[in-house]
Amino acid sequence: MSKNLITVKYKVNVTAYCNWYNLDNLGLEEDEVETDILALKDVSGVIEEIKGHTIRAAEEYSGSIEKHSFQISSDENEILFSTSLIYDEDEEGEFDMKFYFNIPEDGEDEGRLGKWENENGESVNPMEIVE
């Protein structure tokens, strides 16, 4: 198997990601979000969840991640990530980046997370590739 390096730059809208995570993923009602200890509410919670999720997903789906590093910059509404992965190709030589980073499948316009309300009340992708 050959080794591969991928670096992906993507942005996360904090409010939209929290709405997706709390209301869709956890099934919480809006009035439960403030009291539920599992709810994501801020930048630091989103950063920790994405780091953990990306590492868990990479381990689960590729089984052979050798290195996983993040470079992060953020403000209260948006986080910019740069993630580098060194991995072995699977038997078919594929690595499904669409699943990890919310890239829409052919014929879709939203990706697996859908669109959620941001801090301005607009429907946006919680996570999207920027480069």
C-alpha positions in Angstrom: 0.0 0.0 0.0 1.2 3.5 -0.8 1.2 6.3 1.7 -0.7 9.6 1.0 -0.7 13.0 2.6 -3.8 15.2 2.3 -4.2 18.7 3.8 -7.7 20.1 3.8 -8.6 23.7 4.7 -12.2 24.2 5.8 -14.3 26.6 7.8 -16.9 25.9 10.5 -19.7 28.3 11.4 -20.0 28.0 15.2 -23.7 28.7 15.5 -24.8 26.5 12.6 -22.5 23.6 13.8 -23.9 23.9 17.3 -27.4 23.9 15.9 -26.7 20.8 13.8 -25.0 19.0 16.7 -27.5 19.8 19.4 -30.8 19.9 17.5 -30.3 17.2 14.8 -27.5 15.0 16.0 -28.4 14.9 19.7 -32.1 15.4 19.2 -32.4 18.1 21.8 -35.1 20.7 21.7 -34.1 24.4 21.6 -35.0 25.0 25.2 -32.9 22.0 26.4 -29.7 23.2 24.8 -28.6 25.5 27.6 -29.1 22.9 30.3 -27.8 19.8 28.6 -24.1 19.1 29.6 -23.5 17.4 26.2 -24.7 20.4 24.2 -22.1 22.3 22.2 -22.4 26.0 23.0 -19.2 27.8 22.0 -15.9 27.8 19.9 -13.9 25.7 22.3 -16.6 23.0 22.4 -16.9 22.9 18.6 -13.1 22.7 18.2 -12.9 19.7 20.6 -15.8 17.9 19.0 -14.5 18.3 15.4 -11.0 17.2 16.5 -12.4 14.1 18.2 -15.0 13.4 15.4 -12.4 13.7 12.6 -9.9 11.5 14.4 -12.6 8.9 15.3 -14.0 8.9 11.7 -10.6 8.6 10.2 -9.7 5.7 12.4 -13.1 4.0 11.8 -13.1 4.4 8.0 -9.5 4.1 7.0 -8.1 2.1 9.9 -4.6 3.3 9.3 -4.1 7.0 10.1 -0.5 7.7 11.0 -0.6 11.4 11.7 -3.4 13.8 12.3 -2.6 17.4 13.0 -4.7 20.6 13.2 -3.9 24.3 12.7 -6.8 26.4 14.0 -7.7 30.0 14.0 -11.1 31.3 15.2 -13.3 34.1 16.3 -16.6 33.8 18.1 -18.6 32.9 14.9 -16.2 31.1 12.6 -13.3 28.6 12.9 -10.7 28.0 10.2 -9.1 24.5 10.2 -6.3 23.0 8.3 -6.1 19.3 8.8 -3.3 17.0 7.6 -3.7 13.3 7.3 -1.1 10.7 6.4 -2.8 7.4 5.7 -2.4 4.1 3.8 -4.8 3.7 0.9 -7.4 1.0 1.5 -7.6 -2.0 -0.8 -9.5 0.0 -3.5 -7.2 3.0 -3.2 -9.9 5.3 -1.9 -10.3 7.7 1.0 -13.7 9.2 1.4 -13.1 13.0 2.1 -16.7 13.8 1.3 -17.9 12.2 4.5 -15.4 13.9 6.7 -15.6 17.4 5.5 -19.2 17.8 4.4 -18.5 17.8 0.6 -21.8 17.3 -1.2 -22.2 14.1 -3.1 -23.0 14.3 -6.9 -26.5 15.8 -7.3 -26.7 17.2 -3.8 -26.3 20.8 -2.7 -25.8 20.5 1.0 -23.6 17.6 2.1 -24.4 15.2 5.0 -24.8 17.9 7.7 -27.4 19.9 5.7 -27.9 23.6 6.3 -28.6 25.2 9.7 -29.3 28.7 11.0 -26.2 30.8 11.7 -25.9 33.8 14.1 -27.6 36.0 11.5 -30.6 33.7 11.0 -29.4 32.6 7.5 -29.3 28.9 6.4 -25.6 27.9 5.9 -23.5 24.8 5.8 -22.0 24.2 9.3 -18.8 23.0 7.7 -17.3 23.6 4.2 -14.1 23.3 2.3 -12.4 26.7 1.6 -9.4 25.5 -0.4 
